Amino acid sequence: MAAVRERCWQLPSVDRGLLGCLSEQKRAADSATMNKEIEYTSRYQNVRYKADTEYVVRVAKILLTPVGIWPRNDSFLDNVKMFVQTGTMFSLMCFLLIPHAIYTYFDCENLSRYMKVIAAQVFSLLAIIKFCVIIINRRKVMVCLTEMEAQYRDVACEDDRLVMVNCARIGRSFTKLYLGLCYGGALPYHVILPLLSEKVVKQDNSTQLPLPYLSDYVFFVIEDSPIYEMTFALQILISSIILSANCGTYSLIVAITMHCCSLFEVTNKRIEMLLRRKQRDLHDRLVKIVRYHLKAIEYSTMVEQTLSIVFLSDIVGCTLVICFLEFGVIVEWEDRKTLNTVTYFVLMTAILVNVFIICFIGDRLKQQSEKVGETLYSVPWYNFPEGVAKNIRTIILRTSHPTSLTGAKLFNVSLQAFCDVFKTSAAYLNFFRAMTT
C-alpha cells in the first residue's frame, strides 16, 4: 500500500489534475443526485398552480362562459345567472332546430338535399345533448376542475409538474387542430354558402337569399322585410352559439381526460424512482405511490361517470354526421360545385378528427393505466423485503383491470371504436347511395 501511495504521489501534475477533475465531476454528480432526492422528498410548493390550471382549461372556459355552461360557484346569485343564461341559449337553439326539422321532414321534396341538411340537424342535436349533460352534471364537473387545481398545487416535485403540463400541452394541440378544422368548415357552411346560394323567387316576383337553415315557422310568416333579414342574421348567430357549445365541451373533455393520463404518467415515474434511492424507506414510498394511484383511478372514474353520455352521443352521432357529409361531398362533386365540395370535405375531416382524438385519448388513458402494472413488474420486486414484495404483487393484480372511458358502459372509447365508426359510416353511405340511384 505504501508503494502504491508513493507511486501515486509521483504521478505527473497533469495526471493529478485529471484525477482531481474526475473526482470533482463525481462529487458534482453525487450532489446533483442528492439534490434531486431532496427535491423529490422535500416539501415542494408549486406557486404557479393557478396559472397551470388556467392553462389547461383556458380554451374551454373562453368558449363555454358566453353560453352559460361553464361551472360556477354554487351561490344563489350565480345559480340565477346560470339558469337565465342557459335558458336563453336553449330557447335560441330550439328556435333554430325545431323549425328546421319541421321543414326537413314535411316540406323537403329533394331526397339528396334532405340527406345533406340532416347532417346539420344531427350536429346541432349533439350540441344540445352536450349542453344539457354539462348543465345536469355541473357540480361533478366543478369537482373535477377543483380536484385538478388541487393536484397541480400538491405536486411532489418540479418533474411531476412538467409531466402534467406536457400532457396539458398535448391536449391543447389536439383542441387547436379540431377548432381550426371545425370553424374552417362550419363558418363557410353557415355564412358563405347561404350568401352564394340561388335566390328564391317570391310570389310578387321579388327575390331573396334562402335562409342558412331552411325552416318552417308554423305560427308566423317571416318572408317579409325586415323580419326575414333579422331571422337570417339570428340563424347565423345561433349556429355560431351551437358551434361554440360543441367545441367548448369537446375542449373540456380533452383537457380533463389528458389530465387523467398525466396522473398515471406521474405514478409510473414515481415507480421508476423506487430503485434510485435507498431501500430503507421502500414501504413508505410504496404507500405514497399506492395513494397517488388510487387518486388517479378515482379521478378517472369520476370523469367517466360524468361524461359517459357525451361519449355515447358523440360516437353514435358523429357516425351519422360523417355518413351524411360523405354523401354531401359526392353529390356536390357530381354537380361540379367546388366550394360546396371543399366545405363538406373540411367538415367531414373535422368530425373524423373529433372522433379520432376522443378515441385516441381514451386509448391513451387505458394504456397509461396498464403501464403502471408493467412498470411495477419490471422492477426487481423479488429482491425487496417480503412485505414490500407482497404489496407490489397486490398492486400488479389491481392494474389487471385498467381504467378506461366508456360510452354509457356500452363500448370502450378506444382506437378500435374509431375504426368501427369509419366502417359503419361507409356502410351507411353505400346504403344511402343505393336508395338515391
C-alpha positions in Angstrom: 0.0 0.0 0.0 2.8 2.3 0.8 4.4 1.7 -2.6 1.2 2.3 -4.4 0.7 5.6 -2.4 4.2 6.6 -3.2 3.7 5.9 -7.0 0.5 8.0 -6.9 2.3 10.9 -5.3 4.9 10.6 -8.1 2.3 11.0 -10.9 2.8 14.0 -13.2 0.9 17.1 -12.3 -1.3 16.7 -15.4 -2.5 13.3 -14.2 -3.1 14.6 -10.7 -5.2 17.4 -12.2 -7.2 14.9 -14.3 -7.9 12.8 -11.2 -8.9 15.9 -9.3 -11.2 16.8 -12.2 -12.8 13.3 -12.3 -13.2 13.5 -8.5 -14.9 16.9 -8.8 -17.2 15.5 -11.5 -18.2 12.6 -9.4 -18.8 14.8 -6.4 -20.9 17.1 -8.6 -22.9 14.1 -9.9 -23.5 12.8 -6.4 -24.5 16.3 -5.3 -27.0 16.6 -8.2 -28.5 13.2 -7.3 -28.7 14.1 -3.7 -30.4 17.5 -4.6 -32.9 15.7 -6.8 -33.7 13.3 -4.0 -34.1 16.2 -1.6 -36.3 18.0 -4.2 -38.5 14.9 -4.6 -38.8 14.2 -0.9 -38.9 17.7 0.5 -41.9 20.0 0.8 -42.2 21.2 -2.8 -44.6 24.1 -3.4 -46.0 24.8 -6.8 -46.6 28.6 -6.6 -47.9 28.6 -10.3 -50.7 26.0 -9.8 -53.4 28.5 -10.6 -51.7 29.5 -13.8 -51.2 25.8 -14.7 -54.8 25.0 -14.2 -55.9 28.1 -16.2 -53.6 26.9 -19.0 -55.3 23.5 -19.1 -58.9 24.8 -19.3 -58.4 28.2 -20.9 -59.9 27.3 -24.3 -62.9 25.6 -22.8 -63.5 28.4 -20.5 -63.4 31.0 -23.3 -66.0 29.0 -25.3 -68.3 27.9 -22.6 -68.6 31.0 -20.5 -70.6 33.0 -23.1 -73.1 30.2 -23.5 -73.5 29.9 -19.7 -72.5 26.3 -19.0 -69.0 26.9 -17.6 -69.2 25.7 -13.9 -69.6 28.5 -11.4 -69.8 28.8 -7.6 -72.8 27.3 -6.1 -74.3 30.5 -4.8 -77.9 31.8 -5.2 -76.9 34.7 -7.5 -74.6 32.5 -9.6 -77.4 29.9 -10.0 -79.9 32.6 -11.1 -77.4 33.9 -13.7 -76.8 30.4 -15.0 -80.4 29.5 -15.3 -81.3 32.8 -17.1 -78.3 32.4 -19.4 -78.7 28.8 -20.2 -82.5 29.1 -20.6 -82.0 31.8 -23.1 -79.4 29.8 -25.1 -81.6 26.7 -25.0 -84.6 28.6 -26.3 -82.5 30.0 -29.1 -81.2 26.6 -30.1 -84.8 25.3 -30.2 -85.8 28.3 -32.2 -83.3 27.2 -34.9 -83.5 23.4 -34.7 -87.3 22.7 -34.4 -88.5 24.7 -37.4 -85.6 23.3 -39.4 -86.6 19.8 -38.5 -90.2 20.5 -39.4 -89.2 21.8 -42.9 -86.9 18.8 -43.5 -89.4 16.1 -42.6 -92.6 17.7 -44.1 -91.6 20.2 -46.8 -88.4 19.0 -48.3 -89.0 17.1 -51.6 -85.5 16.6 -52.8 -84.0 13.5 -51.1 -80.4 14.5 -52.0 -81.0 17.9 -50.3 -82.6 16.1 -47.3 -79.5 13.9 -46.9 -77.2 16.9 -46.8 -79.1 19.1 -44.4 -79.8 16.3 -41.9 -76.1 16.4 -41.0 -76.5 19.9 -39.6 -79.5 18.7 -37.6 -77.6 15.8 -36.0 -74.7 18.1 -35.3 -77.0 20.6 -33.6 -78.7 17.8 -31.7 -75.3 16.7 -30.4 -74.6 20.2 -29.2 -77.9 20.3 -27.3 -77.2 16.9 -25.7 -73.7 18.1 -24.5 -75.2 21.4 -23.4 -77.8 19.5 -21.2 -75.3 17.0 -19.9 -72.9 19.7 -18.7 -75.8 21.6 -17.0 -77.1 18.5 -15.3 -73.6 17.4 -14.1 -72.3 20.9 -13.5 -71.4 20.1 -9.8 -69.5 17.0 -10.8 -67.6 19.0 -13.5 -66.9 21.6 -10.9 -65.5 18.9 -8.6 -63.3 17.7 -11.4 -61.9 21.1 -12.0 -61.3 21.8 -8.3 -59.5 18.4 -7.9 -57.4 19.3 -10.9 -56.3 22.6 -9.3 -55.6 20.7 -6.0 -53.4 18.1 -7.8 -51.4 20.9 -9.5 -51.0 22.6 -6.1 -49.9 19.4 -4.4 -47.3 18.0 -6.9 -44.3 16.5 -5.2 -41.6 18.0 -7.4 -41.0 20.1 -10.5 -40.6 16.9 -12.7 -44.1 15.8 -11.8 -45.4 19.3 -12.7 -43.6 19.2 -16.0 -45.2 15.8 -16.9 -48.7 17.2 -16.2 -48.0 20.4 -18.1 -46.7 18.4 -21.1 -49.9 16.3 -21.2 -51.9 19.5 -21.0 -49.9 20.9 -23.9 -50.8 17.8 -26.0 -54.4 18.3 -25.2 -54.2 22.0 -26.2 -52.6 20.9 -29.6 -55.5 18.5 -30.2 -58.0 21.2 -29.4 -56.5 23.7 -31.7 -56.4 21.3 -34.5 -60.1 20.4 -34.1 -61.1 24.0 -33.7 -59.3 25.1 -36.8 -60.9 22.4 -38.9 -64.4 22.8 -37.3 -64.6 26.6 -37.6 -62.9 26.4 -41.0 -65.7 24.2 -42.3 -68.7 25.3 -40.3 -68.4 29.1 -40.8 -68.4 28.8 -44.6 -71.3 26.3 -44.3 -73.4 28.7 -42.2 -72.3 32.1 -43.8 -70.7 31.8 -47.2 -72.8 29.1 -48.8 -76.2 30.8 -47.9 -74.9 34.0 -49.4 -73.8 32.2 -52.6 -77.0 30.1 -53.0 -79.5 30.6 -55.7 -82.0 33.3 -54.8 -85.6 32.4 -54.0 -88.4 33.9 -56.2 -91.3 35.2 -54.2 -95.0 35.4 -55.3 -94.5 39.2 -56.1 -91.5 38.3 -58.4 -89.0 39.7 -55.9 -86.0 37.6 -54.9 -84.3 36.9 -51.6 -81.5 34.7 -50.3 -82.5 31.4 -48.7 -82.1 31.1 -45.0 -79.0 29.4 -43.8 -81.3 26.8 -42.2 -84.4 26.3 -44.3 -87.2 26.4 -41.8 -91.0 26.2 -41.4 -92.1 28.6 -38.7 -95.6 27.3 -38.2 -97.1 30.1 -36.2 -95.8 33.1 -38.1 -94.5 34.1 -41.5 -91.0 35.5 -41.9 -90.8 36.2 -45.6 -91.4 40.0 -45.3 -88.7 42.5 -44.7 -87.2 43.3 -42.2 -88.3 40.2 -40.3 -86.6 38.0 -42.9 -83.2 39.8 -42.6 -83.4 39.6 -38.8 -84.2 35.9 -38.9 -81.3 35.4 -41.4 -78.8 37.1 -39.0 -80.3 35.4 -36.0 -79.8 31.9 -37.5 -76.2 32.7 -38.2 -75.8 33.9 -34.6 -77.5 30.8 -33.2 -75.4 28.4 -35.3 -72.3 30.1 -34.0 -73.5 29.6 -30.4 -74.2 25.9 -31.2 -70.7 25.6 -32.7 -69.1 27.2 -29.6 -71.0 25.0 -27.2 -70.0 21.9 -29.2 -66.3 22.9 -29.5 -66.1 24.1 -25.9 -67.5 20.9 -24.5 -65.1 19.0 -26.7 -62.2 21.1 -25.4 -63.2 20.5 -21.8 -63.4 16.7 -22.4 -59.9 16.6 -23.9 -58.4 18.8 -21.1 -59.8 16.7 -18.3 -59.0 13.3 -20.0 -55.4 14.3 -20.7 -55.1 15.3 -17.1 -56.2 11.8 -16.1 -53.4 10.5 -18.4 -50.9 12.7 -16.7 -51.8 11.3 -13.2 -51.0 7.8 -14.4 -47.8 9.0 -16.0 -46.7 10.6 -12.7 -47.5 7.3 -11.0 -45.2 5.5 -13.5 -42.5 8.0 -12.9 -42.6 7.5 -9.2 -42.4 3.8 -9.6 -39.3 4.1 -11.7 -37.7 6.2 -8.9 -38.0 3.3 -6.5 -34.6 1.9 -7.3 -32.8 5.2 -7.5 -32.9 5.7 -3.7 -32.0 3.7 -0.6 -34.2 0.8 0.3 -34.7 1.8 3.9 -37.9 3.6 3.3 -39.3 1.4 0.5 -42.5 0.8 2.4 -43.3 4.4 3.0 -42.6 5.4 -0.6 -44.7 2.5 -1.9 -47.6 3.7 0.3 -47.4 7.1 -1.3 -47.4 5.6 -4.7 -50.5 3.5 -3.9 -52.3 6.5 -2.6 -51.5 8.6 -5.7 -52.5 5.7 -7.9 -55.9 5.4 -6.1 -56.4 9.2 -6.6 -55.7 8.8 -10.3 -58.2 5.9 -10.5 -60.9 7.7 -8.6 -60.5 10.9 -10.7 -60.7 8.9 -13.9 -63.8 7.1 -12.7 -65.5 10.3 -11.8 -64.7 11.7 -15.3 -66.1 8.6 -16.9 -69.3 8.7 -14.9 -69.8 12.4 -15.6 -69.2 12.3 -19.4 -70.2 8.8 -20.5 -73.4 10.0 -22.1 -71.4 12.6 -24.0 -69.1 9.9 -25.3 -72.0 7.7 -26.4 -73.8 10.5 -28.2 -70.6 11.7 -29.8 -69.6 8.4 -31.2 -73.1 7.4 -32.4 -74.0 10.9 -33.7 -70.7 11.5 -35.4 -71.1 8.2 -37.3 -74.3 9.6 -38.8 -72.8 13.0 -39.4 -69.8 11.6 -41.2 -72.0 9.4 -43.4 -74.2 12.4 -44.5 -71.2 14.6 -45.1 -69.6 11.9 -47.2 -72.8 11.8 -49.2 -72.7 15.6 -49.5 -69.2 15.5 -50.8 -70.1 13.0 -53.5 -73.3 14.9 -54.6 -71.6 18.3 -54.7 -68.7 16.8 -56.6 -71.0 15.3 -59.2 -72.7 18.8 -59.5 -69.3 20.4 -60.0 -69.7 22.8 -57.1 -66.2 23.3 -56.0 -66.8 25.5 -52.9 -69.6 23.3 -51.6 -67.4 20.2 -52.1 -64.5 21.7 -50.2 -66.8 22.9 -47.4 -68.3 19.5 -46.9 -64.9 17.8 -47.1 -63.4 20.1 -44.4 -66.5 19.5 -42.2 -66.2 15.7 -42.7 -62.4 15.9 -41.9 -63.2 17.9 -38.7 -65.7 15.3 -37.5 -63.3 12.5 -38.3 -60.6 14.3 -36.3 -63.0 14.8 -33.5 -63.8 11.1 -33.2 -60.2 10.1 -33.7 -58.9 12.4 -30.9 -61.6 11.3 -28.5 -60.8 7.7 -29.2 -57.1 8.3 -29.1 -57.1 9.9 -25.6 -59.4 7.2 -24.4 -56.9 4.6 -25.7 -54.0 6.5 -24.2 -55.7 6.6 -20.8 -56.2 2.8 -20.9 -52.5 2.3 -21.9 -51.2 4.6 -19.2 -53.3 2.7 -16.6 -52.0 -0.6 -17.8 -48.4 0.7 -17.9 -48.5 1.1 -14.1 -48.6 -2.7 -13.7 -46.0 -3.2 -16.4 -43.6 -0.8 -14.8 -44.1 -2.4 -11.4 -43.5 -5.9 -12.9 -40.2 -4.7 -14.4 -39.0 -3.5 -11.0 -37.0 -6.3 -9.3 -39.6 -6.7 -6.6 -38.4 -10.2 -5.8 -35.3 -8.7 -4.2 -37.3 -6.5 -1.9 -38.3 -7.4 1.6 -41.1 -9.9 1.7 -43.8 -7.5 2.9 -42.9 -4.9 0.2 -42.9 -7.7 -2.5 -46.4 -8.8 -1.4 -47.7 -5.3 -1.6 -46.2 -4.8 -5.1 -47.9 -8.1 -6.3 -51.2 -6.8 -5.0 -50.8 -3.5 -7.0 -49.9 -5.5 -10.1 -53.1 -7.5 -9.6 -55.1 -4.3 -9.3 -53.8 -2.9 -12.5 -55.0 -6.0 -14.4 -58.4 -4.1 -14.6 -57.2 -0.9 -16.3 -59.1 2.4 -16.2 -61.0 3.2 -19.4 -63.6 5.6 -20.8 -66.9 4.1 -22.0 -70.0 5.2 -23.8 -72.6 4.6 -21.2 -71.0 1.3 -20.4 -71.9 0.0 -23.9 -68.4 0.2 -25.5 -64.9 1.4 -24.7 -63.7 4.7 -26.2 -60.6 3.4 -28.0 -59.0 3.4 -31.4 -61.0 0.2 -32.2 -64.1 2.3 -31.7 -62.8 4.8 -34.2 -62.3 2.0 -36.8 -65.8 0.9 -36.1 -67.1 4.4 -36.7 -65.3 4.7 -40.0 -66.5 1.3 -41.3 -70.1 1.9 -40.1 -70.3 5.3 -41.8 -69.0 3.8 -45.1 -71.7 1.0 -44.9 -74.4 3.6 -44.3 -73.1 5.6 -47.2 -73.4 2.7 -49.6 -77.0 2.1 -48.3 -78.0 5.8 -49.0 -76.3 5.8 -52.4 -78.3 2.7 -53.3 -81.5 4.5 -52.2 -80.9 7.6 -54.3 -79.9 5.9 -57.5 
